[in-house]
Every structure is written in structure tokens, then in C-alpha cells.
């Protein structure tokens, strides 16, 4: 979690890092190490809400504004960035083939940009943004979001959104070329500043005509 790498990539030298982040005091509670604030007042009226902070390469899940989980991600690479903005979870699939390359099996898939096929799913976390716009997750987090997140509700024609899924906010652009924020003691000592409001555009993405 702290190094934004899965186990297979943790000890690799590519990309190079000045070392591994290790806590001075160990805790069994992963929320202790969260770069996100324990409360998000703007999301207090949302039963469930997710936020991805691309500079910190991490996600957080909130219930009624209270932090319940966080974890590392690998978002879109420089050529194919993950779009910033406010979205909603749409639909999920236990596994599906990537539309970019059918050799890639995307497991524990939960879409949030239906028109582009951008989603949360299990895949490699190499310690830097490496996806084709999706948000990659560790297995435990991908499974958790798959079960925890709420899909949209469609009408009988399956062309009109009756109820949007869980709120998703994608924050910031990754500063390619800079040192990773999670290796900075100054950055780690200050919780991520989350938006102080989620405006009327929250539902914009979910209300677009679905093309599943």
C-alpha cells in the first residue's frame, strides 16, 4: 500500500526509487496510514462515495462522509490519462476482455465511464501510472470495491438511468517527471485536501444515455 506496488513489483528496480517506505510504528489498522482525511464533510449526504487522487496514486472509500477504506492505484499513463472529474459507478462484471487488447483479462471490473470503458479493476501495480485510462487495483481492493460499490439502475429499455451508482471523484493530474508524492515526508504529513462541495454536475455522467 505505502509503496504503490503489488508484491511482484515491490523489489524490482524499474522504475528506480530511493528506497521503500516503511512506517516507524506498525499498526494492524490500515486507515492509520491513509493519506486521506478520516472525514469528508462534502460527501456526508452520500451513502457511499469514492475518490481517486492521481498525484498520490491512491483511492479512498467513504460512507456518509466517513473513511472506511483506502488503497494504492495505478491510473492512466501520460499518453492515456485517467479523466479528471465527477462520475458514478455504472455496471460491473466479474471479468471481461479489454477493448484495447483482447489478450488482457480485466477481473473484478467496475465501470465508471461507460462511453470509454474506463473502470476500476485488478491489474499490475508497478509503482507509477501505467494503465490505458482505467484505475488498476490490488486484488483485495478490486474485490472489495466490486462487492461494496453500487451499480446504476436502468429502466426496462435499459437506455435510461433511473438511479446513478456510487459517486466517483477523480482528482488531479499525475505530475510525470516529478518525484512520487508518497515518498515525500512533507506530502505524507498533510492529509489530501478533498473538494469542499460536490456540485450539481455530480449526476451528469450517470445521466448520459447508457451504451452497455
N, C-alpha and C positions, 0 to 999 in steps of 0.2 A: 504493500500500500504506500509506504513512505517514499519509495524509490520509483514508483510508477512503472514497474516492470513485473511481468509474470515470472514464475520461478525459472523457466528455461532461459530467460534473458537476464536474470539478476546478476550473474557473474560474467557476462560477456563484456568484451572491451569495445564493442561497437553498438551505440555510439560511446565514445570515451566520456568518463565523468571523473571528477576529482576524488571520488570515493563513494561510499554508501552512507545514506542517512540512517543513523541508529539512535534511538531515544536514550537519554541519560537515565530515565526511570521507566521501567517497563510496567504496563498496565494490561489487564485482560479485557478492558473496555476499549474498543477501537474508536469510540467517539472522543476519547481523550486526545487523540492525535488529529482530530478533524481540523482542516484549515477553514471550515465554515463556522459561522456563529451558531450557537445552540438554539437560537430563536430567530425567526424571520417574520416580523410583525406584518409585513405586506401580504404574506400568504396565510395569515391566521384564519381567514374565511374560506380557505381552500382545504377541503378534506384531505387531499393529497396533492403534493407539488414536488417537482424535481427541478434541479438547477445543475447545469454543467458550466464550470469555469475553465475556459480553454487555456489561459495563461498558466493556471495551476494544474491543469490536466487532472481534474477531479470532478466527481459528481456528488450531489447531496440529495437526500430524500427527506421531505418534511411532511408531517401530519398535523394539520391545524396550526401550522407555523412552528412546530417543534421538530428539531432534528432527530431522525430515527436511524439514519444510515448514511455513510459516505464511502467512497472508494476511488481508486485510480481509473483513469480512462486513457485511451489513445484516440484523439479526434483526427480531423482531416489534415492531411499533409498540405504543404504550401500550395501545390498545384490544384488540389481539390479540397478546399477548406470546408469545415462544417459550418453551415449557415448560422449566423447570429440571429437572435430574435425570440419571439414568444410563439410556442407551438402547443400541440396537445398530442398525447399518445393516441394512435388510431387503432391499429389491429396488430395481432401477434401471431406468430407461427413457431412451432417447436423447432423447425429447421426449414430452410429454403435455400435455393441456389442464388448466388449473386447475379444481378443483371449485368455486371461488368465482366464477370468471368465465371462461367458455369462450373469451373473446377473448384471454386470456393464455396464451401458449405457453411452457411451462417446459422449457427444454433442459438436457441433462446432469443429469437428475433422479436423485437417490438418496434414497430414503425412509428415515426413522428412527423415525417414529411412525405405524405402519400404520393404526391406527384413525382418525386425524385427517388423514392425508395430509400430515404435516409432513415436509419434506425439505430437502436441500441442492440448489440448482440455480442456473443462470445467471439473473441479472436485474439491474436497475439498482441501483447503489450510490450513493445521494445524499449520503452522509456522516452518516447518522443511521439509527436503526432505522425501517424503513418497510414491512416485509412483513406478511402476514396469518398470521404464526407461523413460516413457513419461514425458512431461513438462506440469504440471497442471496450469490452469489459472483461474482468476476470470471471471465471466460471461461477464462483459463488455469488457474485454481484449480478451477473446476467440471469441466473436462475431466480434470484430474489426479486429483481425488477419484473421479470416475466410473471411471477405469481402476485406481486404486490400491485403493479400498475393496473389501471382500469382502461378498457377499450372504449372507443366511441360506440354510440348506439345509433343504428341506421333505421330508416323507415322500411316498409315492406318492399319497396322497389330497390332498396339498397343504394339509392342515389342521393338521399337527403339525410344529413346528420341531425338526429333528434337530440342527442346529448353528447358533448365532446368528452374525450378521455382525459386522463390526468394531465394537468398543466406541466409544460416543459419550458424552461427558460435557458437559452444558450447564451452565455455571457463572454464578451471579449474575443479578441483575435490573438492567436499564439504569436509571441514575438520571436520569429525564426531568426537565428543568429545570435540571440542573447543567451546568457546562462540560465538554465531552468530555475524558475521561481522557487521550487520545492527544495533547492539546495541553498537557498538564502536564509540565514537565520533571521534577518530583518523581516523578510516576507512571511516566514513561518510564525513570527511573534505577533502578527497582526491578523485577526480574522478577515476573511474576504468580505468586502462590502457588497451586500446584496441590494437590489433595487428597493427603494422605499415605497414603491407602488407598482401594481400590475394593472395597467390601464385597460381601456375598452377593447384594445386590439388583441387581448388575450384569446378571444374566440375566433379571430379572423381566420387562422389557418384551419381550424377544425370545421368551419362552416363552408369551406370550399367544397365543390362537388367531388365526391369520392370516385376514384378510378381504380379500384382494387384489382 
